Amino acid sequence: MKTHPAYTPAEAQARETFLSLMWSLSYPGRIYTLPETSAPFDAISETLLDLETTFFTNDDSLARILAHNGARALEPQTAAYHFYPSLTAADLEAVKQASIGTLLYPDRAATLIIGCTFGVGESMTLTGPGIDGIIHLQIGAIAPEFWTLREQRRRFPLGWDVYFIDGSRVIGLPRSTSIAR
């Protein structure tokens, strides 16, 4: 009988984090739960970042954590992942610089990971691939100008994929999703 080594706790957490992130982009607007951790941004960075990836964040303490696994900090226009524990109006300048990819290489678009609050703020209606009909959603505690900026930058297949993080909960918003506010 063939046996496989058991997952270490870190491997199991990374796997569960990856599955939550994957399903959240597959079914936009649905809330998925990250593994229990006191620091969801740490768990996400452990799952997504490695020696071959790049990141940007304005948060110095988070930057030290993100670099822990060998990922390189770069300027906003070239970083593959952007981490914003909170997204204020002051952060929008960096977001504006995030890559939306090119028609030849849409996969070079940045992925944004943004801390927020679910169930408060402006009401939105989501439609698009992965959504059966429409989904009503409220995401608050981020700069309201973000939604206009996202719409200006989104020209499928170009645009950002975004993960919204509220504690251990995550909602994915791929660039293919349309929002009515």
C-alpha positions as CSV (number, residue, x, y, z in Angstrom):
1,M,0.0,0.0,0.0
2,K,1.3,3.4,-1.0
3,T,1.3,6.1,1.6
4,H,1.9,9.8,1.4
5,P,3.4,12.0,4.0
6,A,0.9,14.0,6.1
7,Y,0.6,17.7,5.5
8,T,2.4,19.8,8.0
9,P,0.2,22.4,9.7
10,A,1.7,25.1,7.6
11,E,1.1,23.2,4.4
12,A,-2.5,22.5,5.4
13,Q,-3.1,26.2,6.1
14,A,-1.5,27.2,2.8
15,R,-3.7,24.7,1.0
16,E,-6.9,25.9,2.7
17,T,-6.0,29.5,2.1
18,F,-5.4,28.8,-1.6
19,L,-8.7,27.0,-2.0
20,S,-10.6,29.9,-0.3
21,L,-8.9,32.4,-2.7
22,M,-9.4,30.2,-5.7
23,W,-13.1,29.6,-5.0
24,S,-13.7,33.3,-4.2
25,L,-12.6,34.4,-7.6
26,S,-14.5,31.5,-9.3
27,Y,-17.7,32.6,-7.6
28,P,-17.5,36.4,-7.2
29,G,-19.5,38.0,-4.4
30,R,-19.7,34.9,-2.3
31,I,-18.0,34.9,1.1
32,Y,-15.4,32.3,1.8
33,T,-13.5,31.7,5.0
34,L,-9.8,31.6,5.3
35,P,-8.2,29.2,7.8
36,E,-8.3,30.5,11.4
37,T,-5.4,32.8,11.9
38,S,-4.9,36.1,13.7
39,A,-3.2,37.5,10.6
40,P,-5.0,36.8,7.3
41,F,-2.6,39.0,5.3
42,D,0.2,36.8,6.6
43,A,-1.6,33.6,5.6
44,I,-2.3,35.0,2.1
45,S,1.3,36.1,1.6
46,E,2.6,32.7,2.7
47,T,0.3,31.1,0.1
48,L,0.8,33.5,-2.9
49,L,4.3,34.9,-2.5
50,D,7.6,33.2,-3.1
51,L,11.1,33.9,-4.5
52,E,9.7,34.5,-8.0
53,T,6.9,37.0,-7.0
54,T,6.8,40.7,-6.3
55,F,4.7,42.8,-4.1
56,F,3.9,46.4,-3.1
57,T,2.5,47.7,0.2
58,N,2.5,51.1,1.9
59,D,2.5,49.4,5.3
60,D,6.1,49.0,6.6
61,S,5.4,46.3,9.1
62,L,3.5,44.3,6.6
63,A,6.3,44.7,4.0
64,R,8.7,43.0,6.4
65,I,6.3,40.1,6.8
66,L,5.7,39.9,3.0
67,A,9.4,39.8,2.3
68,H,9.9,36.9,4.8
69,N,9.5,34.2,2.2
70,G,11.8,35.8,-0.4
71,A,9.4,37.9,-2.4
72,R,10.7,41.2,-3.7
73,A,9.2,44.6,-2.9
74,L,8.8,46.7,-6.0
75,E,7.2,50.0,-7.0
76,P,3.4,49.9,-7.6
77,Q,3.6,49.9,-11.4
78,T,5.6,46.7,-11.5
79,A,4.5,44.6,-8.5
80,A,2.4,41.5,-9.1
81,Y,0.6,41.7,-5.8
82,H,-0.6,44.8,-3.9
83,F,-1.4,44.5,-0.2
84,Y,-3.5,47.2,1.5
85,P,-4.6,46.4,5.0
86,S,-6.9,49.4,4.6
87,L,-7.5,51.4,1.4
88,T,-7.6,55.1,2.0
89,A,-7.8,58.0,-0.5
90,A,-4.0,58.5,0.0
91,D,-3.4,54.8,-1.2
92,L,-5.3,55.4,-4.5
93,E,-2.3,56.9,-6.2
94,A,-0.4,53.6,-5.8
95,V,-3.5,51.7,-6.9
96,K,-3.7,53.9,-10.1
97,Q,-0.2,52.7,-11.0
98,A,-1.0,49.0,-10.6
99,S,-0.6,47.1,-13.8
100,I,-3.8,46.1,-15.7
101,G,-1.8,43.8,-18.0
102,T,-1.6,44.2,-21.8
103,L,-3.7,42.7,-24.6
104,L,-0.7,40.4,-25.3
105,Y,-0.1,39.5,-21.6
106,P,-3.3,40.1,-19.6
107,D,-1.9,37.8,-16.9
108,R,0.6,40.5,-16.0
109,A,-2.1,42.5,-14.3
110,A,-1.7,43.1,-10.6
111,T,-3.8,41.3,-8.0
112,L,-5.0,43.6,-5.2
113,I,-5.6,42.3,-1.6
114,I,-7.6,44.9,0.3
115,G,-8.8,45.0,3.9
116,C,-12.4,46.2,4.3
117,T,-15.7,45.6,6.1
118,F,-18.5,43.4,4.7
119,G,-22.1,44.4,5.1
120,V,-21.7,48.1,5.4
121,G,-21.1,50.9,2.9
122,E,-22.5,51.4,-0.6
123,S,-24.8,48.8,-2.1
124,M,-23.6,47.2,-5.3
125,T,-25.0,44.6,-7.7
126,L,-22.5,42.1,-9.3
127,T,-23.0,40.4,-12.6
128,G,-20.7,38.3,-14.8
129,P,-19.1,34.9,-15.1
130,G,-19.4,32.7,-12.0
131,I,-22.5,34.6,-10.8
132,D,-25.9,33.0,-11.2
133,G,-28.1,36.0,-12.0
134,I,-27.0,38.9,-9.8
135,I,-25.5,39.3,-6.3
136,H,-26.1,42.2,-4.0
137,L,-23.2,43.2,-1.9
138,Q,-21.9,45.9,0.5
139,I,-18.2,46.5,1.0
140,G,-17.2,49.4,3.3
141,A,-14.2,50.9,5.0
142,I,-12.4,51.6,1.7
143,A,-12.0,54.8,-0.2
144,P,-15.2,55.2,-2.3
145,E,-13.2,56.5,-5.3
146,F,-11.7,53.0,-5.6
147,W,-14.9,51.8,-7.4
148,T,-14.7,54.5,-10.0
149,L,-11.0,53.8,-10.5
150,R,-11.6,50.1,-10.9
151,E,-14.2,50.7,-13.6
152,Q,-11.9,53.1,-15.4
153,R,-9.1,50.6,-15.5
154,R,-11.3,47.5,-16.3
155,R,-11.4,46.6,-20.0
156,F,-11.6,42.9,-20.1
157,P,-9.3,41.0,-20.4
158,L,-7.4,43.9,-18.8
159,G,-7.9,45.0,-15.2
160,W,-7.2,43.8,-11.6
161,D,-8.4,40.8,-9.8
162,V,-9.2,41.9,-6.2
163,Y,-9.5,40.0,-2.9
164,F,-11.5,41.8,-0.2
165,I,-10.5,40.7,3.3
166,D,-12.7,41.2,6.4
167,G,-11.1,39.3,9.2
168,S,-10.9,35.7,8.1
169,R,-13.5,36.2,5.4
170,V,-12.7,36.8,1.7
171,I,-14.7,37.9,-1.3
172,G,-13.1,37.7,-4.8
173,L,-13.8,40.2,-7.5
174,P,-12.2,39.2,-10.8
175,R,-11.8,41.7,-13.6
176,S,-14.6,40.0,-15.5
177,T,-17.2,41.0,-12.9
178,S,-19.4,44.1,-13.6
179,I,-20.6,46.3,-10.8
180,A,-23.6,48.5,-10.7
181,R,-23.7,51.0,-7.9
